[in-house]
């Protein structure tokens, strides 16, 4: 009975379309209290005092909490550099300083939302303003204001790669191109803002119902901040209204747990609920990193790329969040999916007083891919060579060595996806090489049209020696035959269809119908640690863990055990950390590969860039559920189109201007490509479950460079920043005055 490879209906579809699915904000208890958060509203200041007396005296206010009430006032996914609550009174060094406007200062727990909001207005906070670090340029100055104690600079992470010798490489080049690139902040804009409810359960555990991407890491960080053992914290994910990497970092988990703990100490055991507004969500939680990048690449006249020198600065904002992980991806992808014998890369993560930056679909990949693909596009133009031809002369193949000095894992398919994409878009392969299709031009001379093609690759799974594992448990019940198979797995369903795919894996491995698979998901009390739903890893990791658990359970069933339980923790091949001297390592155990082609129209009167057609060719190894794969591709295309063309993050002196969706525009049905073609290749990954590769991030990677290359092919103009709003394009065309922004002043 085959379950894998079929477009099975999602197991959560009916509940979501009928409105019965419960998201964290939907949970309501008869005796629940409401929590509101007082945000700092300031970019950089020292809190001298907090007066909560009037707020506490307000009728209906049950409790007000400040920094002194947090047992271990720190958290962070990669380092504990962020206070749970900012202000005096805790042991956390520097906790009295707010470093961005979304720092949380006070919590009010009250009978109603209205009372809590009124209480917030009664809290008096005395601030001493401090110098604001507004840009990367200011953060990197020799006399810069240092934002975190114990540091001698605002650089908090540095990756260095040295492969071959770039100076020697450039001497052998016939053509050298340079570029300075910036990529913008992007807001996740998930459907559901941060929300949750917490209570003390019958086993004296603080139970937190919330949206996240890694239940067990949320449990661990909450336990650390509250000074409790992890088993005293239970984290449950119900339906989640989108994540895209943004929910890897904490938002309301710890403060919910803190409220329940402190209430319990006072003999008050009532649930506490918090729901952030859209404005609070935009200001208070992580964004996609803005990157500033410089690149110098060189090639021979025959089109062999010999040297790539890249420098990357990631604006990490006020706290580290996942910046080191994001920077790791960018460090590898800076030289693209190409065999280049001489590579030098330096990548830095830098503190500023901006809203912190964190993971966002492709985390670091789209930014670095943009730089790499733009450099290849410029080399092709300088060599007067077709862009596909130049790529095909340099792309990875089996046995290629990457810039970090190790050989790629088996299953390298970047050439296959690129060739297929080129053919789908109308490129022809001649004796002299690949040739771009000629695009018929509009009768309107103001409309310029052209094709482009870009490609990329990215890790599947955790990188650089990070412990990587994923656990699953299956219990088989019945007498003579298996009547029910219970699957326990903590992997999050963030809208991508993961829970449906998990059930398909179980059904396939157990040779049962899907109806017999009963699922229990995303609860630290019932499931083993599955790791984060990030890095395109969950299909690969969960599939292998479920297959392993199914094998053990079937074996025990055959031995006569009733019920028969199998638990299995899958561990992929070990990766290794970056060598601090040259960056040499084995960074990832497998990769995903993608190529995309773009047909654009540029209206030179209005500056509008219209995506007439996008072709995305993705090698998914094995499409466990083809319809879900297609949905992931189309979703990535729309999200990337917003990133590249219309999403325009605005701020003034690090304070957010575009703090609501009326000011920060995301794509509507009128902004998506007229036509999107998803081409799914199934070239099995040797390590993947039934050959499957992760692919949720891949269709995002080449998008920006692809659109900007198509604009160049249509107009002859290079743009090195985006979003390509109408105004930006008109300035490039010389139809509006230039808006000069210094390289280091880019925000």
C-alpha positions in Angstrom: 0.0 0.0 0.0 1.9 3.1 -1.3 1.6 6.3 0.7 4.8 8.0 -0.4 4.7 9.8 -3.8 0.9 10.6 -3.6 -0.7 14.0 -3.3 -2.7 13.0 -0.3 -5.0 15.6 1.3 -3.4 17.4 4.2 -4.5 15.9 7.5 -5.2 19.4 8.9 -7.0 20.8 5.8 -10.6 20.4 7.0 -9.9 21.9 10.4 -8.2 24.9 8.9 -10.6 25.7 6.1 -13.6 25.2 8.4 -12.2 27.4 11.1 -12.1 24.8 13.8 -8.3 24.5 14.0 -7.1 26.2 17.2 -4.1 28.5 17.0 -2.5 29.8 20.2 -4.6 32.9 20.2 -7.8 30.8 20.0 -7.4 29.2 23.4 -9.6 30.6 26.0 -10.2 29.5 29.6 -13.1 30.7 31.8 -10.8 32.0 34.5 -7.8 33.2 32.4 -5.9 36.3 33.0 -4.6 38.6 30.3 -1.0 39.8 30.0 0.3 42.9 28.2 3.9 43.9 27.6 5.4 47.3 28.1 8.0 47.7 25.3 10.8 50.2 25.7 10.0 52.4 22.7 13.6 53.6 22.7 16.5 52.5 20.6 19.2 52.8 23.3 18.8 53.9 26.8 19.6 53.1 30.4 16.6 52.5 32.7 17.2 54.4 35.9 14.0 53.5 37.7 10.6 51.8 37.2 7.6 52.9 39.2 4.8 50.4 39.0 2.8 51.5 42.1 -0.1 53.1 40.3 -0.4 50.2 37.9 -0.4 47.7 40.7 -3.1 49.7 42.6 -5.4 49.7 39.6 -8.5 47.5 40.3 -8.3 44.3 38.2 -4.5 44.2 38.0 -3.3 41.0 39.5 0.5 41.3 39.2 3.2 43.5 37.6 6.6 41.9 36.8 9.9 43.6 36.1 13.5 42.4 35.6 14.0 41.7 39.3 11.3 39.0 39.1 13.2 36.9 36.5 15.3 34.2 38.2 17.9 34.0 35.4 17.3 37.1 33.3 18.8 35.9 30.0 18.0 34.0 26.9 19.2 33.5 23.3 19.3 30.7 20.8 23.0 31.0 20.1 24.2 33.0 23.1 22.6 34.4 26.2 23.0 38.0 25.3 19.4 39.2 25.8 17.5 39.9 29.0 14.0 38.6 29.4 13.0 41.9 30.9 15.1 45.0 30.7 15.6 47.1 33.8 17.5 47.3 37.1 17.3 44.6 39.8 18.6 41.4 38.1 21.9 39.8 38.1 22.3 40.0 34.3 25.1 42.4 33.5 23.8 45.2 31.3 20.1 44.2 31.7 19.2 47.8 32.7 20.0 48.9 29.2 17.5 48.7 26.4 19.1 48.2 23.0 16.1 48.4 20.6 12.6 49.7 20.8 11.1 46.2 21.2 13.0 45.4 24.4 10.4 44.2 27.0 10.4 46.2 30.2 7.3 45.3 32.3 4.6 42.6 32.3 1.1 43.4 33.5 -1.2 40.5 34.3 -4.8 41.6 34.7 -8.4 40.5 34.5 -9.0 42.0 31.1 -7.1 43.4 28.2 -8.5 46.8 28.8 -7.3 46.9 32.4 -3.9 45.6 31.4 -3.5 48.3 28.7 -4.6 51.0 31.1 -2.1 49.7 33.7 0.7 50.0 31.1 0.0 53.7 30.7 0.4 54.1 34.5 3.9 52.7 34.7 6.6 55.3 35.0 10.0 54.5 33.5 12.9 56.9 33.9 15.4 56.6 31.0 18.8 58.0 30.3 19.2 58.1 26.6 22.4 56.7 25.2 24.1 57.2 21.8 22.2 55.3 19.1 24.2 53.1 16.7 22.1 53.5 13.5 24.1 51.8 10.8 26.8 49.3 10.1 29.2 52.1 9.4 28.6 53.6 12.8 28.9 50.2 14.5 32.2 49.5 12.9 33.9 52.9 13.5 37.0 52.8 15.6 35.4 55.0 18.4 32.0 53.3 18.1 29.6 53.0 21.0 29.9 49.4 22.2 26.5 47.9 22.7 27.2 44.9 24.9 29.3 44.7 28.0 32.6 42.8 27.9 33.2 43.4 24.2 35.9 45.5 22.5 33.8 45.9 19.3 30.3 45.5 17.9 31.4 42.5 15.8 30.1 39.5 17.6 30.8 36.8 15.0 33.4 36.4 12.3 33.8 33.5 9.7 37.0 33.3 7.6 37.5 31.1 4.6 40.8 30.8 2.7 41.0 28.4 -0.2 43.9 28.5 -2.7 45.4 32.0 -3.1 43.1 34.7 -4.5 46.0 37.1 -5.3 47.6 34.5 -7.5 44.2 33.6 -9.0 43.4 37.2 -10.0 46.8 37.5 -11.8 45.7 34.7 -14.1 42.3 36.3 -14.9 41.5 38.1 -18.1 38.4 39.7 -16.7 37.7 40.9 -13.2 34.4 42.4 -12.0 33.6 44.0 -8.7 30.3 44.8 -7.0 28.9 46.4 -3.9 25.6 44.9 -2.8 22.9 45.5 -0.2 19.9 43.4 0.7 17.1 44.7 2.8 15.3 43.8 6.0 12.3 41.7 5.5 9.3 41.2 7.8 8.0 37.7 8.2 4.4 38.9 8.2 3.0 35.5 9.4 -0.8 35.3 9.5 -0.8 34.8 13.2 1.1 37.3 15.4 2.9 36.0 18.5 0.4 34.6 21.0 0.1 32.0 23.7 -1.5 30.8 26.9 0.2 29.1 29.9 -1.0 27.4 33.0 0.1 25.1 35.8 -1.0 21.6 35.0 -2.0 18.7 37.3 1.6 17.5 37.5 2.9 20.9 38.6 4.4 21.6 35.2 4.2 25.0 33.6 2.5 24.2 30.4 2.9 26.7 27.5 0.7 26.5 24.4 2.5 28.6 21.8 3.7 28.8 18.3 7.3 27.9 17.6 9.7 25.8 15.5 11.5 23.7 18.1 9.4 22.6 21.1 12.4 21.2 23.1 14.6 24.2 22.6 11.7 26.5 23.7 11.4 24.2 26.8 15.2 24.4 27.5 15.4 28.2 27.1 12.3 28.8 29.3 13.6 26.4 31.9 17.0 28.2 31.9 15.4 31.7 32.4 13.1 30.5 35.1 15.8 28.5 36.9 13.8 25.3 36.7 14.6 21.8 35.4 13.4 21.2 31.9 10.9 18.6 33.0 9.0 21.3 34.9 8.2 23.0 31.6 5.9 21.5 29.0 5.6 23.1 25.6 2.8 22.3 23.2 2.4 23.7 19.6 -1.2 23.7 18.3 -1.9 25.0 14.8 0.7 27.6 13.8 0.0 30.5 11.4 3.3 30.6 9.6 6.9 30.7 10.8 9.5 31.1 8.0 12.3 30.9 10.5 11.0 33.8 12.6 9.6 31.5 15.3 13.0 29.9 16.0 13.7 32.7 18.3 11.7 33.3 21.5 8.9 35.8 21.8 6.3 35.1 24.5 7.3 31.7 25.8 9.5 32.8 28.7 7.2 35.6 29.9 4.2 33.3 29.9 6.1 30.8 32.0 7.3 33.6 34.3 3.8 34.9 34.9 2.4 31.4 35.7 5.3 30.7 38.0 5.1 33.9 40.0 1.3 33.7 40.2 1.6 30.1 41.5 3.9 31.3 44.2 1.2 33.6 45.4 -1.4 30.8 45.4 -3.0 31.9 42.1 -3.3 29.1 39.6 -5.1 30.7 36.7 -4.1 30.5 33.0 -2.4 33.6 31.5 -2.9 34.6 27.9 -1.1 37.1 25.7 -1.7 38.1 22.1 0.5 40.6 20.4 -0.9 43.2 18.0 0.5 43.4 14.5 2.5 46.5 15.5 3.9 44.7 18.5 4.8 41.7 16.3 6.6 43.9 13.7 8.6 45.9 16.3 9.1 43.1 18.9 10.4 40.1 16.9 13.3 39.3 14.6 13.5 40.2 10.9 15.6 39.0 7.9 19.1 40.3 8.1 20.1 43.3 6.0 23.4 42.5 4.4 26.1 44.7 3.0 28.5 42.9 0.7 31.6 43.5 -1.5 32.8 41.1 -4.1 35.6 40.8 -6.6 35.6 37.9 -9.0 37.8 37.0 -11.9 37.7 34.6 -14.9 39.7 33.6 -18.0 38.5 34.6 -21.4 37.4 31.0 -21.8 35.0 31.4 -19.0 36.7 29.6 -16.1 36.2 31.4 -12.8 39.6 31.4 -11.0 39.1 33.7 -8.0 36.4 35.0 -5.8 37.0 37.5 -3.0 33.9 38.3 -0.8 33.3 40.3 2.3 30.0 40.3 4.1 28.6 42.3 6.9 25.3 41.2 8.5 23.4 43.7 10.5 22.4 41.6 13.5 20.5 44.3 15.3 20.5 44.6 19.1 21.0 40.9 19.9 22.5 37.8 18.4 19.4 35.6 17.9 20.4 33.2 15.1 23.0 35.5 13.4 25.9 33.1 13.7 23.8 30.4 12.0 22.6 32.8 9.3 26.2 33.9 8.7 27.4 30.3 8.4 25.1 29.8 5.4 26.2 33.0 3.8 29.9 32.2 4.3 29.5 29.0 2.3 27.2 30.4 -0.4 29.2 33.5 -1.0 31.1 31.8 -3.8 28.0 30.1 -5.2 27.6 26.5 -6.5 30.8 26.9 -8.5 34.2 25.2 -8.6 36.5 28.1 -7.9 40.1 27.2 -7.1 40.8 30.4 -5.1 38.4 31.8 -2.6 38.7 34.3 0.2 35.6 35.1 2.3 35.2 37.2 5.4 31.8 37.4 7.0 30.9 39.5 10.0 27.8 39.7 12.2 27.5 43.2 13.8 25.4 44.7 16.6 23.4 47.8 16.0 20.4 49.3 17.7 18.0 47.9 15.1 15.3 45.4 15.7 17.3 42.1 16.0 17.7 40.0 12.9 17.1 36.3 12.9 16.3 33.3 10.7 14.1 33.8 7.6 13.5 31.3 4.9 17.0 30.5 3.4 18.6 32.2 6.4 21.7 33.9 4.8 21.3 32.0 1.6 19.2 34.5 -0.4 21.6 37.3 0.5 24.8 35.6 -0.3 23.3 33.9 -3.4 22.3 37.4 -4.6 25.9 38.5 -4.5 27.4 35.4 -6.1 24.9 35.2 -8.9 25.2 38.9 -9.6 28.9 38.4 -9.9 28.5 35.6 -12.4 26.0 37.7 -14.4 28.5 40.5 -14.5 31.3 38.2 -15.6 29.1 36.8 -18.4 28.4 40.3 -19.6 32.1 41.3 -19.5 33.0 38.1 -21.4 30.1 38.5 -23.8 29.1 35.0 -22.9 25.7 33.5 -22.4 25.0 33.5 -18.6 23.9 29.8 -18.8 27.0 28.9 -20.7 29.3 30.5 -18.1 27.5 28.7 -15.3 27.7 25.3 -17.0 31.5 25.7 -17.4 31.9 26.2 -13.6 29.1 24.5 -11.8 29.7 21.8 -9.1 29.6 18.1 -10.1 30.1 14.9 -8.2 33.4 15.0 -6.4 33.8 18.8 -6.4 35.7 20.4 -3.6 34.0 23.5 -2.0 35.7 26.6 -0.7 35.9 25.0 2.8 38.3 22.4 1.5 36.0 19.3 1.6 34.3 17.3 -1.1 30.6 17.7 -1.6 28.4 14.8 -0.4 27.1 12.4 -3.1 24.0 13.5 -5.0 25.2 16.7 -6.6 22.5 17.7 -9.1 23.1 21.5 -9.7 24.0 20.8 -13.4 20.9 18.8 -13.9 18.5 21.4 -12.5 20.3 24.2 -14.4 20.2 22.4 -17.7 16.5 21.5 -17.3 15.6 25.1 -16.3 17.4 26.5 -19.3 15.6 24.1 -21.7 12.2 24.9 -20.0 12.9 28.6 -20.6 13.8 28.2 -24.2 17.6 28.2 -24.1 19.1 26.2 -26.9 22.3 24.1 -26.7 24.4 24.6 -29.8 27.9 23.5 -30.8 29.2 26.9 -29.6 27.4 26.6 -26.3 24.1 27.7 -24.7 22.1 30.5 -26.3 19.5 32.7 -24.7 16.0 32.8 -26.2 15.1 35.9 -28.1 12.1 37.5 -26.5 9.5 39.2 -28.8 9.2 42.8 -27.7 6.0 44.6 -27.1 4.5 47.0 -29.7 4.8 49.5 -26.9 8.4 50.8 -27.1 8.4 51.7 -23.4 8.0 48.0 -22.4 11.3 46.1 -22.4 11.3 42.3 -21.9 13.9 39.7 -21.3 14.7 36.2 -19.8 17.3 35.4 -17.2 18.5 32.3 -15.3 20.1 31.9 -11.9 20.7 28.9 -9.7 21.8 27.9 -6.2 22.3 25.3 -3.5 21.8 25.1 0.2 22.4 22.9 3.2 19.7 20.4 4.3 20.1 20.1 8.1 22.2 21.7 10.8 25.7 22.8 9.9 29.3 23.1 11.2 29.3 20.4 13.9 25.9 21.3 15.5 24.5 18.2 17.2 21.9 16.9 14.7 19.3 14.3 15.7 15.6 13.7 15.4 13.5 11.2 17.4 10.2 9.4 16.7 8.1 6.9 18.5 5.5 4.5 17.0 3.1 2.3 19.0 1.3 -0.5 17.2 -2.0 -1.7 18.7 -4.3 -4.6 17.8 -4.6 -8.4 18.2 -4.0 -10.5 15.1 -3.4 -7.5 12.8 -2.4 -3.9 13.4 -5.5 -1.9 14.0 -3.9 1.4 15.0 -0.4 2.9 14.7 0.2 5.8 17.0 2.9 8.2 15.8 4.5 10.6 18.3 6.7 13.3 16.9 7.6 16.8 18.0 8.3 18.3 14.6 6.3 21.5 14.1 3.6 22.0 11.5 4.2 25.6 10.4 1.9 25.5 7.4 4.2 23.5 5.0 2.3 20.2 5.4 4.9 18.5 7.6 2.4 16.6 9.7 0.8 15.1 6.6 4.2 14.0 5.3 5.1 12.4 8.7 1.9 10.3 8.5 2.7 9.3 4.9 6.2 8.2 6.0 4.6 6.1 8.8 2.0 4.5 6.5 4.6 3.7 3.9 7.1 2.2 6.4 4.4 0.2 8.2 2.6 -0.8 5.0 -0.7 0.5 6.4 -3.4 2.8 5.1 -3.2 6.4 6.2 -6.5 5.9 8.1 -4.7 3.6 10.6 -2.0 6.2 11.4 -3.1 8.2 14.5 -0.8 11.2 15.1 0.3 13.0 18.3 2.4 16.0 17.5 4.5 18.8 19.0 4.3 18.2 22.7 7.5 17.9 24.8 5.6 15.6 27.3 4.9 12.9 24.7 7.6 13.2 22.0 11.3 12.9 21.6 13.3 15.9 20.5 13.0 16.4 16.8 15.1 19.5 16.4 14.0 22.7 14.7 11.8 23.0 11.7 14.4 25.0 9.8 17.3 24.5 7.4 15.0 22.5 5.1 15.8 19.6 7.4 12.5 18.3 8.7 11.4 16.0 5.8 14.9 14.4 5.8 15.2 14.1 9.5 11.7 13.2 10.4 11.4 10.7 7.5 14.5 8.8 8.6 13.4 8.9 12.3 9.9 7.6 11.5 11.3 4.8 9.2 13.6 3.8 12.0 10.9 3.7 14.6 8.6 1.8 12.3 11.2 -0.9 11.7 11.7 -1.4 15.4 8.0 -1.4 16.1 7.3 -4.0 13.4 10.1 -6.2 14.7 8.6 -6.1 18.2 5.1 -6.8 16.7 6.5 -9.8 14.9 8.0 -11.0 18.2 4.5 -11.0 19.7 4.5 -7.8 21.7 1.1 -6.2 22.1 1.2 -3.2 22.0 4.6 -3.0 20.2 6.5 0.2 20.6 9.5 1.5 18.6 11.5 4.6 19.4 14.4 5.7 17.2 16.7 8.7 17.1 18.1 9.4 13.6 21.6 10.9 13.5 23.0 11.8 10.1 26.7 11.9 9.2 28.7 14.2 11.5 29.6 17.7 10.2 32.6 19.7 11.5 33.0 23.3 12.7 34.9 26.0 10.7 38.6 26.0 11.3 39.3 29.5 12.7 42.3 30.0 10.5 41.1 29.0 7.1 37.5 27.9 7.5 38.2 24.4 6.2 35.6 21.9 7.5 32.8 19.5 6.4 30.0 21.9 6.9 26.9 19.9 5.8 25.9 16.3 5.2 23.6 17.0 2.2 22.3 19.8 0.0 19.4 20.8 -2.1 19.7 22.2 -5.6 17.6 24.7 -7.6 17.6 26.8 -10.8 15.1 29.4 -11.8 14.3 31.4 -15.0 12.5 34.7 -15.1 10.7 36.5 -18.0 10.1 40.1 -17.0 8.6 43.2 -18.5 10.1 46.5 -17.5 7.8 49.6 -18.1 10.4 52.4 -18.6 7.6 55.0 -18.2 6.4 53.9 -14.7 9.4 51.8 -13.5 7.1 48.8 -12.9 8.8 45.4 -13.1 6.3 42.7 -13.9 7.1 39.0 -13.6 5.5 37.5 -16.6 6.8 34.0 -15.9 8.8 32.2 -13.3 10.2 28.7 -13.8 11.5 27.0 -10.7 13.3 23.7 -11.2 13.9 21.9 -7.9 15.5 18.6 -7.2 13.5 17.2 -4.3 15.0 13.7 -4.4 11.6 12.2 -4.0 8.3 14.1 -3.8 6.7 12.5 -0.8 3.6 14.6 -1.5 3.9 16.3 -4.9 1.1 18.8 -4.3 2.7 20.0 -1.1 6.1 20.3 -2.9 4.4 22.5 -5.5 2.8 24.5 -2.8 6.2 25.1 -1.2 7.6 26.3 -4.5 4.8 28.6 -5.3 4.8 30.0 -1.7 8.5 30.7 -1.9 8.1 32.4 -5.3 5.4 34.8 -4.0 7.3 35.5 -0.8 10.6 36.1 -2.7 8.7 38.4 -5.2 7.6 40.5 -2.3 11.2 40.7 -1.0 12.6 41.7 -4.3 10.0 44.0 -5.7 7.7 45.7 -3.1 8.5 45.0 0.6 10.1 48.3 1.7 11.2 48.3 5.3 11.4 51.9 6.6 12.9 53.2 9.8 14.3 56.5 11.2 17.2 56.4 13.5 16.5 52.6 14.0 12.9 53.3 15.0 10.5 51.4 12.8 8.2 53.4 10.5 6.7 50.5 8.6 5.2 49.1 11.8 1.9 47.9 10.3 0.8 46.2 7.1 -0.7 49.4 5.8 2.8 50.8 5.7 4.7 47.6 4.9 3.2 46.1 1.8 3.3 42.4 1.1 2.2 40.7 -2.1 -1.4 40.5 -3.0 -2.9 38.5 -5.8 -2.1 41.4 -8.1 1.6 41.3 -7.3 2.4 37.6 -7.9 3.9 36.3 -11.2 1.4 36.0 -14.0 2.6 32.4 -14.5 4.6 30.2 -12.2 5.9 26.8 -13.4 7.0 24.3 -10.8 9.3 21.6 -12.3 10.0 18.9 -9.8 13.0 16.6 -10.4 13.4 13.5 -8.4 17.0 12.6 -8.4 17.4 10.6 -5.2 19.5 11.8 -2.3 21.6 8.9 -1.1 20.9 9.8 2.6 17.3 10.8 2.2 14.2 8.9 3.3 13.0 7.2 0.1 15.5 9.5 -1.5 13.8 12.7 -0.4 15.7 16.0 0.0 14.5 19.0 1.9 13.4 21.8 -0.4 11.4 24.5 1.5 14.0 27.2 1.2 15.5 26.3 -2.2 13.1 28.2 -4.5 13.9 31.4 -2.6 17.6 31.4 -3.1 18.2 32.6 -6.8 15.2 34.9 -7.0 16.7 38.3 -6.3 19.6 37.9 -8.7 17.4 36.4 -11.3 15.0 39.3 -11.4 17.8 41.9 -11.4 19.6 40.0 -14.1 16.4 40.0 -16.2 16.0 43.8 -15.7 19.6 44.2 -16.9 19.0 42.1 -20.0 15.9 44.2 -20.7 17.3 47.6 -20.0 21.1 47.4 -19.8 21.0 48.7 -16.2 22.6 47.0 -13.2 20.9 47.4 -9.9 22.9 46.3 -6.8 20.1 46.9 -4.3 16.5 46.0 -3.9 13.5 46.1 -3.5 13.1 47.3 -7.1 10.2 49.6 -6.4 8.9 51.7 -9.2 10.7 54.7 -7.8 14.0 52.8 -7.6 13.8 51.7 -11.2 12.9 55.2 -12.4 15.9 56.6 -10.5 18.1 54.0 -12.2 16.6 55.0 -15.6 17.4 58.7 -14.9 13.8 59.7 -14.8 13.9 60.8 -11.2 16.8 62.4 -9.3 19.4 60.1 -7.9 19.0 59.3 -4.3 22.6 58.7 -3.2 23.1 56.6 -0.1 26.7 55.9 1.1 27.8 52.3 1.1 28.1 52.3 4.9 25.0 54.4 5.5 22.6 51.9 3.9 19.8 51.1 6.4 
